[in-house]
Amino acid sequence: MHLLLKTRVNQPLTKVWQGFNSSLFDRLSPPFPPVEVMRFDGCLKGDVVHLRLNFLLFRQDWISLIVDQQTTDNEIYFVDQGTRLPFFLAYWQHHHRLLRNSDGGTIIIDDIVFRTPFRLTDLLIYPLLWLLFAYRKPIYKRTFK
């Protein structure tokens, strides 16, 4: 399954990139499930992000490795790939793209490919994941105004 969300913000590319840190990561976490950041190395190739999701009756670890990061004059991106995923995911790759916009701002793109163990659950999880990532849009706008 493929999710693609774009958010335009009013900060230049380099400032938005500097803002992609653990503080932003904490603000982007949804109200449910609560997320505890166990480890956040950063957004560079080889970095690890370890989250613990709290579903009240049980917890699930989500560990991702940053498998790629590139910087050009017009784009900065990094790719995280799930190495240990919650039970409801079988595959996760999130391409975080920051594009220089012609108006001097930046376009933040969340480009996600995921799979669950079953095709039916792919279809059921899709709207939930879309909502969780749409939740980020106003946070991005407030953070990078």
DSSP file with accessible surface (Angstrom, degrees, kcal/mol):
  #  RESIDUE AA STRUCTURE BP1 BP2  ACC     N-H-->O    O-->H-N    N-H-->O    O-->H-N    TCO  KAPPA ALPHA  PHI   PSI    X-CA   Y-CA   Z-CA
    1    1 A M              0   0   51      0, 0.0   113,-2.1     0, 0.0     2,-0.4   0.000 360.0 360.0 360.0 152.8    0.0    0.0    0.0
    2    2 A H  E     -A  113   0A  95    111,-0.2     2,-0.4     2,-0.0   111,-0.2  -0.983 360.0-173.5-130.3 126.4    1.1    3.5   -0.7
    3    3 A L  E     -A  112   0A   0    109,-2.9   109,-3.0    -2,-0.4     2,-0.4  -0.954   5.6-179.5-113.2 139.0    0.5    6.7    1.3
    4    4 A L  E     +A  111   0A  79     -2,-0.4     2,-0.4   107,-0.2   107,-0.2  -0.948   4.6 170.6-141.9 116.5    1.5   10.1    0.0
    5    5 A L  E     -A  110   0A   9    105,-2.2   105,-2.8    -2,-0.4     2,-0.4  -0.989  12.1-162.6-127.5 138.6    0.9   13.4    1.9
    6    6 A K  E     -A  109   0A 111     -2,-0.4     2,-0.4   103,-0.2   103,-0.2  -0.961   5.2-174.6-122.5 138.5    2.3   16.8    1.0
    7    7 A T  E     -A  108   0A   1    101,-2.5   101,-3.4    -2,-0.4     2,-0.4  -0.991  14.2-147.7-134.3 124.0    2.5   19.8    3.3
    8    8 A R  E     -A  107   0A 140     -2,-0.4     2,-0.3    99,-0.2    99,-0.2  -0.778  21.2-177.3 -90.4 132.7    3.7   23.3    2.3
    9    9 A V  E     -A  106   0A   3     97,-2.9    97,-2.0    -2,-0.4   136,-0.1  -0.882  31.7-124.8-128.4 162.3    5.5   25.3    5.0
   10   10 A N  S    S+     0   0  119    134,-1.0   135,-0.1    -2,-0.3    97,-0.1   0.022  77.0  93.9-100.0  27.0    6.9   28.8    5.0
   11   11 A Q  S    S-     0   0   49     95,-0.2    -2,-0.2   133,-0.1   133,-0.1  -0.900  80.3-101.4-114.8 149.9   10.5   28.1    6.1
   12   12 A P    >>  -     0   0   49      0, 0.0     4,-2.2     0, 0.0     3,-0.5  -0.252  38.1-103.9 -67.0 157.8   13.4   27.6    3.7
   13   13 A L  H 3> S+     0   0    2     92,-0.4     4,-2.6     1,-0.2     5,-0.2   0.866 118.0  50.4 -49.1 -49.2   14.7   24.1    3.0
   14   14 A T  H 3> S+     0   0   78      1,-0.2     4,-2.2     2,-0.2    -1,-0.2   0.874 110.4  49.8 -66.6 -35.0   17.7   24.3    5.3
   15   15 A K  H <> S+     0   0  114     -3,-0.5     4,-1.3     2,-0.2    -1,-0.2   0.889 110.7  49.7 -69.2 -39.1   15.7   25.5    8.3
   16   16 A V  H  X S+     0   0    0     -4,-2.2     4,-0.5     2,-0.2     3,-0.5   0.945 110.4  50.8 -64.2 -43.8   13.2   22.8    7.9
   17   17 A W  H >< S+     0   0   59     -4,-2.6     3,-1.5     1,-0.3    -2,-0.2   0.922 108.1  52.2 -59.5 -43.3   15.9   20.2    7.7
   18   18 A Q  H 3< S+     0   0  139     -4,-2.2    -1,-0.3     1,-0.3    -2,-0.2   0.819 105.4  57.6 -62.0 -27.9   17.5   21.6   10.9
   19   19 A G  H 3< S+     0   0   14     -4,-1.3     2,-1.8    -3,-0.5     5,-0.3   0.540  76.7  97.9 -82.2  -6.6   14.1   21.2   12.6
   20   20 A F    <<  +     0   0   25     -3,-1.5     2,-0.2    -4,-0.5    23,-0.2  -0.603  62.7 118.4 -82.5  84.1   13.8   17.5   11.9
   21   21 A N  S  > S-     0   0   63     -2,-1.8     4,-2.4    21,-0.1     5,-0.2  -0.715  83.5 -78.9-137.2-175.4   15.0   16.5   15.3
   22   22 A S  H  > S+     0   0   61      1,-0.2     4,-2.3    -2,-0.2     5,-0.2   0.839 124.7  58.2 -64.9 -31.2   13.8   14.6   18.4
   23   23 A S  H  > S+     0   0   55      2,-0.2     4,-1.9     1,-0.2    -1,-0.2   0.938 109.2  43.8 -64.3 -45.5   11.7   17.6   19.6
   24   24 A L  H  > S+     0   0    2     -5,-0.3     4,-2.1     1,-0.2    -2,-0.2   0.928 110.5  56.5 -63.5 -41.7    9.8   17.6   16.3
   25   25 A F  H  X S+     0   0   40     -4,-2.4     4,-0.7     1,-0.2    -2,-0.2   0.907 106.3  49.8 -57.8 -42.3    9.5   13.9   16.5
   26   26 A D  H >< S+     0   0   96     -4,-2.3     3,-0.8     1,-0.2    -1,-0.2   0.913 110.6  49.7 -61.9 -42.7    7.8   14.2   19.9
   27   27 A R  H 3< S+     0   0  108     -4,-1.9    -1,-0.2     1,-0.2    -2,-0.2   0.819 106.7  56.3 -67.1 -30.2    5.4   16.8   18.7
   28   28 A L  H 3< S+     0   0    6     -4,-2.1    -1,-0.2    -5,-0.1    -2,-0.2   0.646  80.4 109.9 -77.5 -14.3    4.4   14.6   15.7
   29   29 A S  S << S-     0   0   26     -3,-0.8    -3,-0.0    -4,-0.7     6,-0.0  -0.422  71.0-124.2 -66.3 132.0    3.4   11.6   17.9
   30   30 A P        -     0   0   26      0, 0.0     5,-0.3     0, 0.0    -1,-0.1  -0.243  18.1-111.9 -73.1 163.9   -0.3   11.1   17.8
   31   31 A P  S    S+     0   0   99      0, 0.0    -2,-0.1     0, 0.0     0, 0.0   0.832  95.5  70.2 -65.7 -31.5   -2.5   11.0   20.9
   32   32 A F  S    S+     0   0  109      1,-0.3    23,-0.1     2,-0.1     3,-0.0  -0.989  98.3  23.2-140.8 132.8   -3.2    7.3   20.5
   33   33 A P  S    S-     0   0   13      0, 0.0    -1,-0.3     0, 0.0    22,-0.2   0.568  94.4-130.1 -77.9 147.1   -1.3    5.2   20.7
   34   34 A P        -     0   0   54      0, 0.0    20,-2.6     0, 0.0     2,-0.5  -0.361  24.6-147.1 -58.3 140.7    1.0    7.1   23.1
   35   35 A V  E     -B   53   0A  36     -5,-0.3     2,-0.5    18,-0.2    18,-0.2  -0.957  11.5-161.4-118.9 129.0    4.6    6.8   21.8
   36   36 A E  E     -B   52   0A 107     16,-2.6    16,-2.4    -2,-0.5     2,-0.8  -0.941  19.0-136.6-106.4 125.4    7.7    6.6   23.9
   37   37 A V  E     +B   51   0A  42     -2,-0.5    14,-0.2    14,-0.2     3,-0.2  -0.741  26.3 174.6 -82.8 112.6   10.9    7.4   22.1
   38   38 A M  E    S+     0   0A  74     12,-2.5     2,-0.3    -2,-0.8    13,-0.2   0.801  70.6   3.0 -86.1 -34.0   13.4    4.9   23.3
   39   39 A R  E     +B   50   0A 125     11,-1.7    11,-2.8     0, 0.0    -1,-0.3  -0.956  55.7 176.3-155.9 134.3   16.2    5.9   20.9
   40   40 A F  E     +B   49   0A  49     -2,-0.3     9,-0.2     9,-0.2   -18,-0.1  -0.846   5.6 169.6-141.2  99.5   16.5    8.7   18.4
   41   41 A D        -     0   0   66      7,-2.4     2,-0.3    -2,-0.3     8,-0.1   0.781  53.4-105.0 -79.0 -29.6   19.9    8.9   16.7
   42   42 A G        -     0   0   13      6,-0.3    -1,-0.3     1,-0.1   -21,-0.1  -0.941  38.8 -62.2 137.2-157.6   18.8   11.3   14.0
   43   43 A C  S    S+     0   0   12     -2,-0.3     2,-0.3   -23,-0.2    36,-0.1   0.010  87.8 108.2-121.7  24.0   18.0   11.3   10.3
   44   44 A L  S >  S-     0   0   90      1,-0.1     3,-2.6    34,-0.1    22,-0.3  -0.726  82.7 -77.7-104.6 156.2   21.3   10.3    8.7
   45   45 A K  T 3  S+     0   0  147     -2,-0.3    22,-0.2     1,-0.3    -1,-0.1  -0.221 120.1  23.0 -52.9 130.3   22.1    7.0    7.1
   46   46 A G  T 3  S+     0   0   45     20,-3.2    -1,-0.3     1,-0.3    21,-0.1   0.199  91.5 130.3  95.8 -14.3   22.8    4.4    9.7
   47   47 A D    <   -     0   0   32     -3,-2.6    19,-2.9    19,-0.1     2,-0.4  -0.364  47.1-142.0 -70.7 153.9   20.8    6.2   12.5
   48   48 A V  E     - C   0  65A  26     17,-0.2    -7,-2.4    -3,-0.1     2,-0.4  -0.936  11.3-164.7-120.8 139.7   18.3    4.2   14.5
   49   49 A V  E     -BC  40  64A  14     15,-2.6    15,-2.9    -2,-0.4     2,-0.5  -0.996   9.3-172.8-122.5 123.0   14.8    5.2   15.7
   50   50 A H  E     +BC  39  63A  34    -11,-2.8   -12,-2.5    -2,-0.4   -11,-1.7  -0.973   6.3 179.9-121.3 118.4   13.3    3.0   18.4
   51   51 A L  E     -BC  37  62A  22     11,-3.2    11,-2.7    -2,-0.5     2,-0.5  -0.867  18.9-151.1-115.1 150.5    9.7    3.7   19.5
   52   52 A R  E     -BC  36  61A  67    -16,-2.4   -16,-2.6    -2,-0.3     2,-0.4  -0.979  14.0-154.5-121.5 116.0    7.5    1.9   22.0
   53   53 A L  E     -BC  35  60A  12      7,-3.2     7,-2.3    -2,-0.5     2,-0.7  -0.785   5.7-148.7 -90.9 131.8    3.8    2.1   21.2
   54   54 A N  E     + C   0  59A  37    -20,-2.6     5,-0.2    -2,-0.4    -2,-0.0  -0.877  20.2 175.5-107.3 106.4    1.5    1.8   24.2
   55   55 A F        -     0   0   42      3,-2.6     2,-2.6    -2,-0.7     4,-0.1  -0.013  49.8-117.2 -96.3  27.2   -1.9    0.2   23.4
   56   56 A L  S    S+     0   0  125      1,-0.2    -1,-0.1   -22,-0.1     3,-0.1  -0.329 109.7  44.7  70.7 -58.9   -2.9    0.3   27.1
   57   57 A L  S    S+     0   0  168     -2,-2.6     2,-0.3     1,-0.2    -1,-0.2   0.658 128.8   7.1 -88.2 -15.9   -3.1   -3.5   27.5
   58   58 A F        -     0   0   88      2,-0.0    -3,-2.6    -5,-0.0     2,-0.3  -0.979  66.7-131.9-157.0 163.4    0.1   -4.2   25.7
   59   59 A R  E     -C   54   0A 141     -2,-0.3     2,-0.4    -5,-0.2    -5,-0.2  -0.907  13.1-160.5-120.7 152.3    3.1   -2.5   24.2
   60   60 A Q  E     -C   53   0A  46     -7,-2.3    -7,-3.2    -2,-0.3     2,-0.3  -0.998  13.0-136.8-133.2 135.5    4.8   -2.9   20.8
   61   61 A D  E     -C   52   0A  23     -2,-0.4     2,-0.4    -9,-0.2    -9,-0.2  -0.697  13.8-168.1 -90.1 143.5    8.3   -1.9   19.7
   62   62 A W  E     -C   51   0A  33    -11,-2.7   -11,-3.2    -2,-0.3     2,-0.5  -0.968   8.3-178.6-131.4 112.7    8.9   -0.2   16.4
   63   63 A I  E     -CD  50  84A  33     21,-3.2    20,-3.3    -2,-0.4    21,-1.9  -0.962   1.3-177.3-117.7 129.5   12.5    0.0   15.3
   64   64 A S  E     -CD  49  82A   6    -15,-2.9   -15,-2.6    -2,-0.5     2,-0.4  -0.958  14.8-148.4-125.8 147.6   13.6    1.7   12.1
   65   65 A L  E     -CD  48  81A  63     16,-2.6    16,-2.5    -2,-0.4     2,-0.8  -0.927  22.3-125.1-111.1 134.5   16.9    2.1   10.4
   66   66 A I  E     + D   0  80A   3    -19,-2.9   -20,-3.2    -2,-0.4    14,-0.2  -0.732  33.3 177.5 -78.2 110.9   17.7    5.2    8.3
   67   67 A V  E     +     0   0A  47     12,-2.3     2,-0.3    -2,-0.8    -1,-0.2   0.586  59.9  15.1 -96.0 -12.6   18.8    3.4    5.1
   68   68 A D  E     + D   0  79A  43     11,-1.0    11,-2.4   -24,-0.0     2,-0.3  -0.982  53.3 175.6-158.8 148.8   19.5    6.4    2.9
   69   69 A Q  E     + D   0  78A  36     -2,-0.3     2,-0.3     9,-0.2     9,-0.2  -0.921  10.7 174.6-155.4 131.8   19.9   10.2    3.2
   70   70 A Q  E     - D   0  77A  92      7,-2.1     7,-2.5    -2,-0.3     2,-0.4  -0.989  13.3-160.1-139.7 151.3   20.8   12.6    0.4
   71   71 A T  E     + D   0  76A  83     -2,-0.3     2,-0.3     5,-0.2     5,-0.2  -0.999  17.6 160.5-133.6 128.2   21.1   16.4    0.1
   72   72 A T        -     0   0   83      3,-3.0     3,-0.1    -2,-0.4    -2,-0.0  -0.775  56.4 -91.4-128.1-178.6   21.0   18.5   -3.1
   73   73 A D  S    S+     0   0  135     -2,-0.3     3,-0.1     1,-0.2    -2,-0.0   0.825 125.5  29.3 -63.6 -30.9   20.3   22.2   -3.7
   74   74 A N  S    S+     0   0  101      1,-0.2    26,-2.7    25,-0.1     2,-0.3   0.468 122.9  35.6-111.8  -4.3   16.6   21.5   -4.2
   75   75 A E  E     - E   0  99A  38     24,-0.2    -3,-3.0    -3,-0.1     2,-0.4  -0.989  45.8-173.0-153.5 142.0   15.9   18.5   -2.0
   76   76 A I  E     +DE  71  98A   5     22,-2.2    22,-2.7    -2,-0.3     2,-0.3  -0.998  25.5 165.8-127.8 131.4   16.9   16.8    1.2
   77   77 A Y  E     -DE  70  97A  48     -7,-2.5    -7,-2.1    -2,-0.4     2,-0.3  -0.975  20.2-171.3-143.1 159.6   15.5   13.4    2.0
   78   78 A F  E     -DE  69  96A   9     18,-1.9    18,-3.0    -2,-0.3     2,-0.5  -0.978  14.2-145.3-145.3 154.4   16.0   10.4    4.3
   79   79 A V  E     -DE  68  95A  10    -11,-2.4   -12,-2.3    -2,-0.3   -11,-1.0  -0.981   8.0-164.3-124.9 123.4   14.4    7.0    4.2
   80   80 A D  E     -DE  66  94A  16     14,-2.5    14,-2.9    -2,-0.5     2,-0.4  -0.904   5.7-166.0-107.2 139.4   13.6    4.9    7.3
   81   81 A Q  E     -DE  65  93A  63    -16,-2.5   -16,-2.6    -2,-0.4     2,-0.2  -0.986  24.7-115.8-125.2 130.9   12.9    1.2    7.0
   82   82 A G  E     +D   64   0A  16     10,-2.2    10,-0.3    -2,-0.4   -18,-0.3  -0.465  33.4 170.2 -67.4 128.7   11.2   -0.9    9.7
   83   83 A T  E    S+     0   0A  92    -20,-3.3     2,-0.4     1,-0.4   -19,-0.2   0.641  80.4  23.5-107.9 -27.7   13.5   -3.6   11.1
   84   84 A R  E    S-D   63   0A 138    -21,-1.9   -21,-3.2     0, 0.0    -1,-0.4  -0.946  83.8-175.7-137.7 117.9   11.2   -4.5   14.0
   85   85 A L        -     0   0   38     -2,-0.4   -24,-0.2   -23,-0.2   -23,-0.1  -0.791  31.0 -95.1-118.8 155.4    7.6   -3.7   13.5
   86   86 A P    >   -     0   0    0      0, 0.0     3,-2.5     0, 0.0    -1,-0.1  -0.246  51.2 -98.4 -60.4 158.1    4.4   -3.9   15.5
   87   87 A F  T 3  S+     0   0  127      1,-0.3    -2,-0.0    29,-0.0   -27,-0.0   0.745 120.6  60.6 -53.2 -28.3    2.3   -7.0   14.9
   88   88 A F  T 3  S+     0   0   40     28,-0.1     2,-0.4    29,-0.1    -1,-0.3   0.486  97.7  68.4 -85.6   0.0    0.0   -5.3   12.4
   89   89 A L    <   +     0   0   10     -3,-2.5    27,-0.3    27,-0.2    -4,-0.2  -0.960  44.3 174.6-121.4 138.3    2.8   -4.4   10.0
   90   90 A A  S    S+     0   0   61     25,-3.4     2,-0.3    -2,-0.4    26,-0.2   0.621  78.1  16.0-107.1 -22.6    4.9   -6.8    7.8
   91   91 A Y  E     + F   0 115A  53     24,-1.9    24,-2.0     2,-0.0    -1,-0.4  -0.987  61.4 179.2-153.0 142.8    6.8   -4.1    5.9
   92   92 A W  E     + F   0 114A   6     -2,-0.3   -10,-2.2   -10,-0.3     2,-0.3  -0.963   8.0 164.6-149.5 126.8    7.4   -0.3    6.3
   93   93 A Q  E     -EF  81 113A  60     20,-2.3    20,-2.7    -2,-0.3     2,-0.5  -0.953  12.0-170.8-141.1 125.2    9.4    2.2    4.3
   94   94 A H  E     -EF  80 112A   4    -14,-2.9   -14,-2.5    -2,-0.3     2,-0.8  -0.961   6.6-162.1-121.7 113.2    9.0    5.9    4.9
   95   95 A H  E     -EF  79 111A  51     16,-3.4    16,-2.2    -2,-0.5     2,-0.7  -0.867   8.6-161.2 -95.6 107.7   10.6    8.3    2.4
   96   96 A H  E     -EF  78 110A  13    -18,-3.0   -18,-1.9    -2,-0.8     2,-0.4  -0.851  14.1-174.1 -92.2 112.9   10.8   11.8    4.1
   97   97 A R  E     -EF  77 109A  67     12,-2.7    12,-3.2    -2,-0.7     2,-0.5  -0.934  16.9-168.6-115.2 134.9   11.3   14.4    1.4
   98   98 A L  E     -EF  76 108A   1    -22,-2.7   -22,-2.2    -2,-0.4     2,-0.4  -0.980  15.3-169.7-118.3 115.2   11.9   18.1    1.8
   99   99 A L  E     -EF  75 107A  37      8,-2.8     8,-2.7    -2,-0.5     2,-0.3  -0.913  25.6-119.0-111.3 134.5   11.6   20.0   -1.5
  100  100 A R  E     - F   0 106A 108    -26,-2.7     2,-0.3    -2,-0.4     6,-0.2  -0.507  32.4-144.9 -66.3 126.2   12.6   23.6   -2.0
  101  101 A N    >   -     0   0   25      4,-2.8     3,-2.0    -2,-0.3   -88,-0.1  -0.710  17.3-121.3 -94.0 149.6    9.5   25.5   -3.1
  102  102 A S  T 3  S+     0   0  123     -2,-0.3    -1,-0.1     1,-0.3    -2,-0.0   0.731 110.6  62.2 -63.7 -21.0    9.7   28.3   -5.7
  103  103 A D  T 3  S-     0   0  105      1,-0.0    -1,-0.3     0, 0.0     3,-0.1   0.374 124.5 -98.9 -86.2   5.8    8.1   30.7   -3.1
  104  104 A G  S <  S+     0   0   49     -3,-2.0    -2,-0.1     1,-0.3   -91,-0.1   0.320  94.7 101.1  94.9  -9.1   11.1   30.3   -0.7
  105  105 A G        -     0   0    3    -93,-0.1    -4,-2.8    -5,-0.1   -92,-0.4  -0.055  69.1-111.0 -90.3-161.9    9.2   27.8    1.5
  106  106 A T  E     -AF   9 100A   0    -97,-2.0   -97,-2.9    -6,-0.2     2,-0.6  -0.975   7.8-140.4-136.4 146.5    9.5   24.0    1.6
  107  107 A I  E     -AF   8  99A  20     -8,-2.7    -8,-2.8    -2,-0.3     2,-0.6  -0.954  17.8-154.3-106.7 121.4    7.2   21.1    0.7
  108  108 A I  E     -AF   7  98A   2   -101,-3.4  -101,-2.5    -2,-0.6     2,-0.5  -0.867  12.3-166.6 -95.7 124.6    7.3   18.3    3.2
  109  109 A I  E     -AF   6  97A   4    -12,-3.2   -12,-2.7    -2,-0.6     2,-0.7  -0.960  14.4-163.2-118.1 124.5    6.4   14.9    1.6
  110  110 A D  E     -AF   5  96A   1   -105,-2.8  -105,-2.2    -2,-0.5     2,-0.6  -0.935  15.6-179.7-101.1 108.4    5.6   11.8    3.6
  111  111 A D  E     +AF   4  95A  35    -16,-2.2   -16,-3.4    -2,-0.7     2,-0.4  -0.939   9.7 179.0-116.0 106.2    5.9    9.0    1.0
  112  112 A I  E     -AF   3  94A   0   -109,-3.0  -109,-2.9    -2,-0.6     2,-0.4  -0.925  20.9-171.8-121.3 134.3    5.1    5.7    2.7
  113  113 A V  E     +AF   2  93A  50    -20,-2.7   -20,-2.3    -2,-0.4     2,-0.3  -0.993  24.0 162.2-119.7 128.6    5.0    2.1    1.5
  114  114 A F  E     - F   0  92A   0   -113,-2.1     2,-0.3    -2,-0.4   -22,-0.2  -0.965  21.7-164.9-143.0 159.7    3.6   -0.5    3.9
  115  115 A R  E     - F   0  91A 121    -24,-2.0   -25,-3.4    -2,-0.3   -24,-1.9  -0.989   7.3-155.0-140.7 147.2    2.2   -4.0    4.1
  116  116 A T        -     0   0    9     -2,-0.3   -27,-0.2   -27,-0.3     6,-0.1  -0.590  44.6 -92.7-105.8 176.2    0.3   -5.8    6.8
  117  117 A P  S    S+     0   0   71      0, 0.0     2,-0.3     0, 0.0   -28,-0.1   0.760 110.0  35.9 -63.2 -21.2    0.3   -9.6    7.0
  118  118 A F  S  > S-     0   0  144      1,-0.1     4,-1.8     0, 0.0    -2,-0.2  -0.981  75.7-128.2-136.8 146.1   -2.9   -9.8    4.9
  119  119 A R  H  > S+     0   0  157     -2,-0.3     4,-1.7     1,-0.2     5,-0.2   0.881 110.3  55.5 -57.8 -41.3   -4.3   -7.9    2.0
  120  120 A L  H  > S+     0   0  118      1,-0.2     4,-1.8     2,-0.2    -1,-0.2   0.926 107.3  48.5 -61.0 -42.2   -7.6   -7.3    3.8
  121  121 A T  H  > S+     0   0   45      1,-0.2     4,-2.9     2,-0.2     5,-0.3   0.823 103.5  62.4 -71.2 -26.7   -5.8   -5.7    6.8
  122  122 A D  H  X S+     0   0   12     -4,-1.8     4,-1.9     1,-0.2    -1,-0.2   0.951 107.5  44.3 -54.1 -48.7   -3.8   -3.5    4.3
  123  123 A L  H  < S+     0   0   87     -4,-1.7    -2,-0.2     1,-0.2    -1,-0.2   0.852 115.5  47.0 -67.7 -34.5   -7.2   -2.0    3.3
  124  124 A L  H  X S+     0   0  106     -4,-1.8     4,-0.6     1,-0.2    -1,-0.2   0.874 114.7  45.3 -75.0 -36.6   -8.4   -1.6    6.9
  125  125 A I  H  X S+     0   0   29     -4,-2.9     4,-2.7     1,-0.2     5,-0.3   0.801  95.2  79.2 -77.3 -29.1   -5.2   -0.1    8.2
  126  126 A Y  H  X S+     0   0   73     -4,-1.9     4,-2.7    -5,-0.3     5,-0.2   0.904  94.3  44.3 -49.9 -53.7   -4.8    2.4    5.2
  127  127 A P  H  > S+     0   0   68      0, 0.0     4,-2.3     0, 0.0    -1,-0.2   0.884 113.5  52.3 -65.0 -31.4   -7.4    5.0    6.5
  128  128 A L  H  X S+     0   0  103     -4,-0.6     4,-2.2    -3,-0.3    -2,-0.2   0.938 112.1  44.3 -66.9 -45.0   -6.0    4.8   10.0
  129  129 A L  H  X S+     0   0   10     -4,-2.7     4,-2.2     2,-0.2     5,-0.3   0.901 110.7  55.3 -66.0 -38.7   -2.4    5.4    8.8
  130  130 A W  H  X S+     0   0  112     -4,-2.7     4,-2.7    -5,-0.3     5,-0.2   0.941 109.6  47.0 -59.3 -44.5   -3.6    8.2    6.5
  131  131 A L  H  X S+     0   0  106     -4,-2.3     4,-2.0     1,-0.2    -1,-0.2   0.905 109.3  53.7 -63.2 -41.9   -5.3    9.9    9.5
  132  132 A L  H  < S+     0   0   59     -4,-2.2     4,-0.3     1,-0.2    -1,-0.2   0.873 115.1  40.3 -62.5 -35.1   -2.2    9.5   11.7
  133  133 A F  H >< S+     0   0   17     -4,-2.2     3,-0.9     2,-0.2     4,-0.5   0.825 110.3  56.4 -85.7 -29.9    0.0   11.2    9.0
  134  134 A A  H >< S+     0   0   20     -4,-2.7     3,-1.3    -5,-0.3    -2,-0.2   0.851  96.9  67.5 -64.6 -30.8   -2.6   13.8    8.2
  135  135 A Y  T 3X S+     0   0   93     -4,-2.0     4,-0.6     1,-0.3    -1,-0.2   0.802  93.8  59.9 -55.8 -28.7   -2.5   14.7   11.9
  136  136 A R  H <> S+     0   0   31     -3,-0.9     4,-2.9    -4,-0.3    -1,-0.3   0.756  83.9  80.4 -72.5 -27.7    1.1   15.9   11.2
  137  137 A K  H <> S+     0   0   63     -3,-1.3     4,-2.3    -4,-0.5    -1,-0.2   0.921  95.1  41.5 -54.0 -53.1    0.2   18.6    8.7
  138  138 A P  H  > S+     0   0   63      0, 0.0     4,-2.5     0, 0.0    -1,-0.2   0.856 114.1  54.7 -66.4 -27.2   -0.9   21.3   11.1
  139  139 A I  H  X S+     0   0    7     -4,-0.6     4,-2.6     2,-0.2     5,-0.2   0.936 108.7  47.6 -68.9 -44.7    2.1   20.5   13.4
  140  140 A Y  H  X S+     0   0    0     -4,-2.9     4,-2.5     1,-0.2    -1,-0.2   0.937 112.7  49.7 -57.1 -46.3    4.4   21.0   10.5
  141  141 A K  H  < S+     0   0  103     -4,-2.3  -131,-0.2    -5,-0.2    -2,-0.2   0.906 113.9  44.2 -63.1 -42.5    2.7   24.3    9.6
  142  142 A R  H >< S+     0   0  157     -4,-2.5     3,-0.9     1,-0.2    -1,-0.2   0.902 115.6  48.0 -67.4 -41.9    2.9   25.6   13.2
  143  143 A T  H 3< S+     0   0   47     -4,-2.6    -2,-0.2     1,-0.2    -1,-0.2   0.896 120.7  35.3 -67.6 -38.7    6.5   24.5   13.6
  144  144 A F  T 3<        0   0    9     -4,-2.5  -134,-1.0    -5,-0.2    -1,-0.2  -0.196 360.0 360.0-113.5  42.2    7.8   25.9   10.4
  145  145 A K    <         0   0  167     -3,-0.9    -3,-0.1  -136,-0.1  -136,-0.1  -0.351 360.0 360.0 -83.7 360.0    5.7   29.1   10.0
